[in-house]
Amino acid sequence: MLVSYKWLQDYVDLQGFSPEELAERITNAGIEVEHISYPGKGLKGIVIGKVLTCEPHPDSDHLHVCQVDLGSETVQIVCGAPNVAAGQKVPVATNGARIAGNVKIRRSKFRGVESNGMLCALSELGVDKSLAPYEDGIYVFDDEVPVGEDALPYLNLDDAILDLDILVSSAHCMNMIGVAYEVSAILDRPIQLKTPVVNELDQAADEKVSISVEASDKVPYYGARLMTGIEVAPSPRWIQLRLIAAGVRPISNVVDISNYVMLEYGQPLHTFDYDTFGSDHVLVRYAGENEEITTLDGQKRTLTPEDLLITNGKKGVAVAGVMGGENTEVSDATKTVLLEAAIFDSLTVRKTASRLQLRSEASSRYEKGLDRNRVALAADRAAELLSLYAHATVLKGIVESGDRTVPDQIITMPWQKINKVLGSDLTCEQITGILKRLNFAVDVENDVMHVTVPTRRFDVTIPEDLVEEVGRVYGYNHIPATLPEGTSSHAALTPYQKIRRRTEVLMESIGLSQVYTYSLTEKESASSYVVHDKGLEPTQVIWPMSEEHAALRQSIVPQLINVVQYHLNRQMPDVKFYEIGKVFLPVDGEARPAEEEHLAGVISGHRKERNWEGEPLAVDFFSVKGILETLFDTLAVSDRIDYRASRRTGMHPGQTADVLLDGEVIGYLGALHPKVQKDSGLNESFVFEVAIESLLRNGEAAIDYHVLPRFPSTTRDIALVVKRTVAAADLYRVIRENGSQLLKSVNLFDVYEGSHVADDEKSMAFSLVYFDPERTLTDDEVNAVHEKIVNACAEQLGAELRG
Amino acid sequence: MLKEKLLELREQAIENIGSADGLKALQDVHVRFLGKKGPITEVLKGMGKLSAEERPVVGQLANEVRKMIAAKIEEKKADLEAKLLEMKLESEKIDVTLPGRKTVTGNHHLLGSIIREVEDLFIGLGFSIEEGPEVEQDYYNFEALNLPKDHPARDMQDSFYITDEILMRTHTSPVQAHTLEKHKGVGPVKVICPGKVYRRDNDDATHSHQFMQIEGLYVDHNVRLSDLKGILTVFAKHMFGADREIRLRPSFFPFTEPSVEMDISCFRCGGHGCNVCKGTGWIEILGAGMVHPNVLRMSGFDPSEYTGFAFGMGPERIAMLKYGIEDIRNFYTDDIRFLKQFNRA
């Protein structure tokens, strides 16, 4: 909402408050002034001049040579405007003046003829071209203005325009009177409003026109005034300039006045050319299915039974609250005007405007709400202005259907509630004083106050709204800052939150950087690298902004691959990333996916950079596995974890493993498939993803303390030759199963394949530690267990001791 | 006679010790003078020929000479060893300016750091951390927050709907509603809710279809707007510096009444006006307000008994303001050169 500082002074005395100060006060009271613009900023030396003579330029077919009276002197000015003529009063940029764009006007010669200034169009004085009423030509004053005086005040170019950001809660400020009420309360200065005076004929309008409303639930009030003898012409300067200030282009007196009243009262009005109306009856009804109407903009619109249509009984003449019909549009020839002032259901207007993509000043006011009690006043104001500026003769009365007025709302509440909610210490007088400044009537009865809220403040309906009204006018800056006095409570991270943080710290300390990627991705990538792929379609949004963000990811890995690719494209091949975030797993038969928090990581490039000590080392499967093992050690779940070779789409078939917790697959790790790497132009990259939420859901196991050992342990090494097909995990398992209580740890320290063993064999060397907390073990005791292990490995896995 | 011999031996020994240039040579001196077949032993063997008066005198002298030579040898030995060590150390000298074998650590994401900092602050103030689903029911995302289906502040076009009733949450406020419901009408409820939210926007320098939010909620008997002001003051000073001031401006959110926006005094210019605060001296940080009675009621709290405040902030905005980050997409592009700069954040 653009608010003219000069216009506002019609209603409230602003003396002592500059536009900036006013803006700050308004903003602090809750209606943000987004910025202030000064339409005349930078203009200098613009005076009112009178064109005395206007002769064609001897050497030009379009220039004119004018003698212009500037009050103190008469100067010669060459003017190229097609509309220049003797007798006009016009804004003149004198020698040395500055016009829009900081252009300086200097004495010059046009084809040999001297020119001492410039006659100005409004756009040359900074008025937006789309708002200037005369597109090709200089501005001509249409009334008595004093020659020689500064032109800016006469063009409202000494004004300041406040741009108010209107939220749902401040819809009452979508008009000048509403802003005036607000400013009156904020500045604690009285508001001055004039009641429109309409000189009516004796002849009653309802003798000439009748109204019926079929959709009365959506049209609580429909009123119309009938006016004859209209002469369509440009509206007076003051109306035009105020419209321009409000960002509305002046068109003609009839249209301008209906717009002006809307800006002033907030009530959208519509004017029909009654001579083309086609009947003497206005019928407001729902549109028929696919009913068509051509609107003012020349577009054919197809309506639905949800749209409200103004008709002449047969065919549509306006889409209610949205736009008038072309068939009854006011033209230069219009003589009789039917002026509509109606209340339409906001939601209905909103839906129609949004479906037709026809949001206008009028529809947005209907959408946000109107003052029910201002509708007839607005009709009167328009009639008053039309008689003054369009020669209108007004027939008596407003023809109407529905209730013109509705009662004000009364809110009853303990006045102390205001202090209780705000934490303030206001007296009853202060509170009622503020409410009265807002023009609310207050009646105090002991502890309780009854507040009468005028209908223009339709946003105020409950006691909490009054708390806000008092708070914002009093000023939140005057309310103290306190700390809560309520129940004291303690708080801590949940076990899961704690472990998740520790996981983050661990990942970072072993070199992975945290990333956040998007949950919404391409449909195809949303279905890749899923830990448990059930073959269901990924969850998709109805209206994606782009195919890139259309479906919910089921795995983080594809996004991490993108991050690696991004870095590779920028010459950063050695990267390690991890992300902890939700994946969205479709559930059969349900629209809503299950959400699971996963940890995923990727490493690519080198784990040891090339440096002065030697050559770089590339990352490999065991680098990525080591990351997970370190994590599982840290979380004390390693004993419950197994790895099992697996085949997964997009992964290297020989270098991929599932991660199992207590026998259930919770994730995977491995090398990306070489084909994927080639397609994405990646180096060898390794990924992992684990359902960390299921891993950590129950928090951590309790810490089980053991007394420090008092007896030494015994270490034995063992080298076993097995077939290459035997997995390390099998040997670990057999060794552990046969190691009795005494075997404390097993560590694989060598794997050998080569000339010293058969082609299909390998040697694996383990270091076994035996220990008894109660005593020192004898050689015989250790030998017995050790032998049992060797025998079991031989029997179960065909392992031979390497000599 | 023997006496002179001993004194002479002593002189010889001292000379030999002095000229020994290594441990081996010194060992030879030791063997030569103090060995079982050495000259002092020989002298002692010849003591039988001495008179009873001379014998103790020479005996004592011989012991003294022996002790003295041994001490000199020890002294020399320590000296030689020290020299040797010095030489060894000299030979072990390295270029200490060569780079060390450091462990390259990863970086914590700036948004993660901001969220963690806010979480820690509020845990200290007695707020627990609640999390909720990112795919929400329309009811929790809107209706339970006093945004009925036809509310003008609601636009299907602004949200990622999955069905008419299911959508990507557009704010973390639904966690409020869930949390209140869980407490079944009994306060206090004191939580903050960080998480990802989604809006149907085109990504550009200032818009992201996915971003973070942190919601705060405190419902109890007698919670006041002044308490909100107090808590937010603590927050502002903690995050932006101890000399920050805050101001509350009235605003509008459907789920709070009254609603406010919190500005902080500009941390760049201290309030005099600069390009960070666009000359106003104040920077808008977050939205807040007193929980709307409808919200309390819908989630099972009696608004005549309970009041509460809620606030919501954007970690991206905080980070962008604090560090002058120009493009919100940086947070999701995850360029390591960006991430690295905020490892200490």
HADDOCK unambig.tbl for C-alpha pairs under 7 A between the chains (distance, minus, plus):
assign (segid A and resid 28 and name CA) (segid B and resid 249 and name CA) 5.43 0.50 0.50
assign (segid A and resid 28 and name CA) (segid B and resid 250 and name CA) 6.79 0.50 0.50
assign (segid A and resid 29 and name CA) (segid B and resid 249 and name CA) 6.89 0.50 0.50
assign (segid A and resid 29 and name CA) (segid B and resid 250 and name CA) 6.07 0.50 0.50
assign (segid A and resid 30 and name CA) (segid B and resid 249 and name CA) 6.03 0.50 0.50
assign (segid A and resid 30 and name CA) (segid B and resid 250 and name CA) 4.09 0.50 0.50
assign (segid A and resid 30 and name CA) (segid B and resid 251 and name CA) 5.43 0.50 0.50
assign (segid A and resid 167 and name CA) (segid B and resid 252 and name CA) 6.86 0.50 0.50
assign (segid A and resid 169 and name CA) (segid B and resid 252 and name CA) 6.04 0.50 0.50
assign (segid A and resid 420 and name CA) (segid B and resid 224 and name CA) 6.63 0.50 0.50
assign (segid A and resid 421 and name CA) (segid B and resid 224 and name CA) 4.78 0.50 0.50
assign (segid A and resid 421 and name CA) (segid B and resid 225 and name CA) 6.06 0.50 0.50
assign (segid A and resid 422 and name CA) (segid B and resid 224 and name CA) 5.35 0.50 0.50
assign (segid A and resid 422 and name CA) (segid B and resid 225 and name CA) 4.62 0.50 0.50
assign (segid A and resid 422 and name CA) (segid B and resid 226 and name CA) 5.95 0.50 0.50
assign (segid A and resid 423 and name CA) (segid B and resid 224 and name CA) 5.17 0.50 0.50
assign (segid A and resid 423 and name CA) (segid B and resid 225 and name CA) 5.94 0.50 0.50
assign (segid A and resid 423 and name CA) (segid B and resid 226 and name CA) 4.97 0.50 0.50
assign (segid A and resid 464 and name CA) (segid B and resid 257 and name CA) 5.97 0.50 0.50
assign (segid A and resid 464 and name CA) (segid B and resid 258 and name CA) 6.75 0.50 0.50
assign (segid A and resid 465 and name CA) (segid B and resid 257 and name CA) 6.46 0.50 0.50
assign (segid A and resid 465 and name CA) (segid B and resid 258 and name CA) 6.74 0.50 0.50
assign (segid A and resid 467 and name CA) (segid B and resid 258 and name CA) 6.79 0.50 0.50
assign (segid A and resid 468 and name CA) (segid B and resid 257 and name CA) 6.60 0.50 0.50
assign (segid A and resid 468 and name CA) (segid B and resid 258 and name CA) 4.58 0.50 0.50
assign (segid A and resid 472 and name CA) (segid B and resid 250 and name CA) 5.95 0.50 0.50
assign (segid A and resid 476 and name CA) (segid B and resid 248 and name CA) 5.86 0.50 0.50
assign (segid A and resid 476 and name CA) (segid B and resid 249 and name CA) 6.85 0.50 0.50
assign (segid A and resid 477 and name CA) (segid B and resid 247 and name CA) 6.19 0.50 0.50
assign (segid A and resid 477 and name CA) (segid B and resid 248 and name CA) 6.59 0.50 0.50
assign (segid A and resid 479 and name CA) (segid B and resid 226 and name CA) 6.28 0.50 0.50
assign (segid A and resid 480 and name CA) (segid B and resid 226 and name CA) 5.63 0.50 0.50
assign (segid A and resid 481 and name CA) (segid B and resid 226 and name CA) 4.88 0.50 0.50
assign (segid A and resid 481 and name CA) (segid B and resid 227 and name CA) 6.16 0.50 0.50
assign (segid A and resid 481 and name CA) (segid B and resid 229 and name CA) 4.93 0.50 0.50
assign (segid A and resid 481 and name CA) (segid B and resid 230 and name CA) 4.21 0.50 0.50
assign (segid A and resid 482 and name CA) (segid B and resid 226 and name CA) 5.32 0.50 0.50
assign (segid A and resid 482 and name CA) (segid B and resid 227 and name CA) 4.74 0.50 0.50
assign (segid A and resid 482 and name CA) (segid B and resid 229 and name CA) 6.84 0.50 0.50
assign (segid A and resid 482 and name CA) (segid B and resid 230 and name CA) 4.64 0.50 0.50
assign (segid A and resid 483 and name CA) (segid B and resid 227 and name CA) 4.93 0.50 0.50
assign (segid A and resid 483 and name CA) (segid B and resid 230 and name CA) 5.31 0.50 0.50
assign (segid A and resid 483 and name CA) (segid B and resid 231 and name CA) 6.48 0.50 0.50
assign (segid A and resid 484 and name CA) (segid B and resid 223 and name CA) 6.58 0.50 0.50
assign (segid A and resid 484 and name CA) (segid B and resid 227 and name CA) 5.24 0.50 0.50
assign (segid A and resid 486 and name CA) (segid B and resid 220 and name CA) 6.65 0.50 0.50
assign (segid A and resid 486 and name CA) (segid B and resid 221 and name CA) 6.62 0.50 0.50
assign (segid A and resid 487 and name CA) (segid B and resid 188 and name CA) 6.83 0.50 0.50
assign (segid A and resid 489 and name CA) (segid B and resid 126 and name CA) 5.44 0.50 0.50
assign (segid A and resid 490 and name CA) (segid B and resid 126 and name CA) 4.71 0.50 0.50
assign (segid A and resid 491 and name CA) (segid B and resid 123 and name CA) 5.41 0.50 0.50
assign (segid A and resid 491 and name CA) (segid B and resid 126 and name CA) 4.77 0.50 0.50
assign (segid A and resid 491 and name CA) (segid B and resid 127 and name CA) 5.59 0.50 0.50
assign (segid A and resid 491 and name CA) (segid B and resid 128 and name CA) 5.03 0.50 0.50
assign (segid A and resid 492 and name CA) (segid B and resid 123 and name CA) 6.05 0.50 0.50
assign (segid A and resid 492 and name CA) (segid B and resid 128 and name CA) 6.14 0.50 0.50
assign (segid A and resid 493 and name CA) (segid B and resid 128 and name CA) 6.91 0.50 0.50
assign (segid A and resid 493 and name CA) (segid B and resid 129 and name CA) 6.74 0.50 0.50
assign (segid A and resid 508 and name CA) (segid B and resid 105 and name CA) 5.55 0.50 0.50
assign (segid A and resid 508 and name CA) (segid B and resid 106 and name CA) 4.11 0.50 0.50
assign (segid A and resid 508 and name CA) (segid B and resid 107 and name CA) 5.86 0.50 0.50
assign (segid A and resid 508 and name CA) (segid B and resid 108 and name CA) 6.78 0.50 0.50
assign (segid A and resid 509 and name CA) (segid B and resid 105 and name CA) 4.85 0.50 0.50
assign (segid A and resid 509 and name CA) (segid B and resid 106 and name CA) 6.13 0.50 0.50
assign (segid A and resid 510 and name CA) (segid B and resid 105 and name CA) 5.73 0.50 0.50
assign (segid A and resid 510 and name CA) (segid B and resid 106 and name CA) 6.87 0.50 0.50
assign (segid A and resid 511 and name CA) (segid B and resid 104 and name CA) 5.55 0.50 0.50
assign (segid A and resid 511 and name CA) (segid B and resid 105 and name CA) 3.89 0.50 0.50
assign (segid A and resid 511 and name CA) (segid B and resid 106 and name CA) 4.07 0.50 0.50
assign (segid A and resid 512 and name CA) (segid B and resid 105 and name CA) 6.75 0.50 0.50
assign (segid A and resid 512 and name CA) (segid B and resid 106 and name CA) 4.33 0.50 0.50
assign (segid A and resid 513 and name CA) (segid B and resid 106 and name CA) 4.06 0.50 0.50
assign (segid A and resid 513 and name CA) (segid B and resid 107 and name CA) 4.41 0.50 0.50
assign (segid A and resid 513 and name CA) (segid B and resid 108 and name CA) 6.14 0.50 0.50
assign (segid A and resid 514 and name CA) (segid B and resid 107 and name CA) 6.02 0.50 0.50
assign (segid A and resid 514 and name CA) (segid B and resid 108 and name CA) 5.26 0.50 0.50
assign (segid A and resid 514 and name CA) (segid B and resid 109 and name CA) 5.26 0.50 0.50
assign (segid A and resid 515 and name CA) (segid B and resid 109 and name CA) 6.05 0.50 0.50
assign (segid A and resid 515 and name CA) (segid B and resid 334 and name CA) 5.75 0.50 0.50
assign (segid A and resid 516 and name CA) (segid B and resid 332 and name CA) 5.71 0.50 0.50
assign (segid A and resid 517 and name CA) (segid B and resid 332 and name CA) 5.40 0.50 0.50
assign (segid A and resid 518 and name CA) (segid B and resid 210 and name CA) 6.76 0.50 0.50
assign (segid A and resid 540 and name CA) (segid B and resid 162 and name CA) 6.16 0.50 0.50
assign (segid A and resid 541 and name CA) (segid B and resid 160 and name CA) 5.76 0.50 0.50
assign (segid A and resid 541 and name CA) (segid B and resid 161 and name CA) 5.48 0.50 0.50
assign (segid A and resid 541 and name CA) (segid B and resid 162 and name CA) 4.44 0.50 0.50
assign (segid A and resid 542 and name CA) (segid B and resid 160 and name CA) 6.93 0.50 0.50
assign (segid A and resid 542 and name CA) (segid B and resid 161 and name CA) 5.66 0.50 0.50
assign (segid A and resid 542 and name CA) (segid B and resid 162 and name CA) 5.41 0.50 0.50
assign (segid A and resid 542 and name CA) (segid B and resid 163 and name CA) 6.96 0.50 0.50
assign (segid A and resid 543 and name CA) (segid B and resid 160 and name CA) 6.72 0.50 0.50
assign (segid A and resid 545 and name CA) (segid B and resid 200 and name CA) 6.69 0.50 0.50
assign (segid A and resid 545 and name CA) (segid B and resid 202 and name CA) 6.79 0.50 0.50
assign (segid A and resid 591 and name CA) (segid B and resid 163 and name CA) 6.96 0.50 0.50
assign (segid A and resid 592 and name CA) (segid B and resid 135 and name CA) 6.94 0.50 0.50
assign (segid A and resid 592 and name CA) (segid B and resid 166 and name CA) 6.78 0.50 0.50
